[in-house]
Amino acid sequence: IKTANAGFNIMSTMAKQDKFSIPIETEQGTKVMNLTIKKDGENSGLVQASMTTETYGELSASLKLDEDGALVGQVVSDSSEGNFALKESEGRFKELLVASGYNPDGIEVGSVTAVNLGLYQGINKEGLYQVSVAVVKAMAGIV
C-alpha cells in the first residue's frame, strides 16, 4: 500500500506540471531547451526555460504575469560574463516577446536581482502554453 501511495503522489505531482525538451537550432549546432510549465500546486502559472549555450553559459528564464497582464520574472546566466552578454541582448529578447503580443517590462534580463515570483498571480492555464511558445522563440532568437 505504501508503494501504491508513493506512486499516486508522483503521478499527482507530475499532473501539476508539464516538462518538455525542445531542440533549438543555433549557429553552434542543435541545443536542447528544457521547458517546465507549472499548471497547479505550488508556484502555479509559472513558465521556466533553460538551456546551455556558448555565449551565455547556463541560460534560464522564470516568468509569471503581474496584475496588469505584463510578464514578470528574470532571465539570467550562471556566470557574470554570461549575464553581461545577456544584458547586451536584452533589447532583442524583449522585442521578440513584444512581437508575440506580450509586455516584457517586468522582466529582469541579465540581472542578479532576485524577483519574488510568489507575489504574482501566475499565468492562467489557457495562456501557459502560448507564453511558453513566446519564451522559447525569444530565447532561441538570442542564442
N, C-alpha and C positions, 0 to 999 in steps of 0.2 A: 504494500500500500504506500510506503514511503517513496519508493521508486516511481510509482504512478503519480503521486502528488508532485514530485520534483519535475516530472515530465510535463504535467499540466502547467506548472509555474513557468517553465521555459517557454512553452507554447504561448502562454498568456503574454509574456514579455516580448516575444517575437511578433505577436499580433499588434503590439503598440508601436512598432517601427518597421520601416522597410529599409533594406540595405541593398545597394547596387554597386557594382564595379563597372565603370564605363571606360572603354578605350578612347583615348584622345590622341589625335594625330598632331604632332608638333614638329618643329624643324629638327629636333634631336631624335625623332622617331616616335613610335607609339608609346604613350604613357597611360597609366591607369588612374582614373579618378575614383575615389571611394565616396559614395554619397549615402547619407543616412537621413531619412525623413521620419521624424518623431510625431506620430499621429495622436497618441493618447498617453496618459500617465504623466510622470514627472517630466517637466520641460516640454510639454506637448506644443505642437505648432512650430517646431524648430527644424531648420534645414542646416545640415552640416556637410561640408565637402572638403576633401583633402587629396593632395597628390604631391609626389616628389618631382622636383624639376631641377635642371642645372642652374637656372638663373636665380631662383628663389629658395632653393633647398626644399624643406617640407612646407608646403603652402596649405593653409587651412582657412576655411570660412565657416562661421556660425551666424545664422541670421534668423530674425523674427520680424514681426510687424509691430509698429507702435500704434497708439490710439488713433492716429490720423491716417493710417494705412501706408506709412513710409517704412521701408526696410531699415532695420537697426541691427547692429552687431559689429563683427570685425572680421577682417581678412588679414592674416599675419603669416609670417615665416618663422621658422625655428632658429633663425640666425639674424644678427644685426645687419649683416651685409644683405641678406635676403629682404629684410624689412626696408632697407634703404632703396633697393631696386624696386620693391613693390610700391613704395611711395611715389616713385617716378612713373609708375604705370597706373596710378590711382585714377587719373582723368579718363583713360581708355576703359578701365574696368567699369567705372560709373556710367560712361557713355553707353556701353553695351547693355547695362541694366535699364537705362532710360529708353533705349531703343526697343526693349522688351516690354515697356509700359510700366516700369517701377520707379519710384522715387528713392534714390540711394543716399539721400542727405544724412541719414543716421548711421551710416556705415563708416567705421574707422578702418582705414586701409594703411597697413604698414606701421601701425602704432601699437605699442605695448600697453597702452592704457586699457585696463580691463573694463569690459562692458557687461553690466549685470543684466543678462537676458531674462532672468526670473521676474523682472519688473514689467515685462511686456506681455501682451495678450497671446502672442503666437499667431501663426498663420492658420486660417481655418482649413479644415480637411480638404475642401474642394480646391483651395488655392495652393496647397503644398506642392503639388506636382508641377504646376505652372511656374511657381517661384524656383523650384529645383531646376527646371529646364533653363530658365534665365541665368541662374547662378553658374550652371555647368558651361553655358555658352560664354559668359563673361570671363570665367576663369580660363577656359580654353583660348579665349581671344587675347590673353596677355602672356601666355607661355610660349 
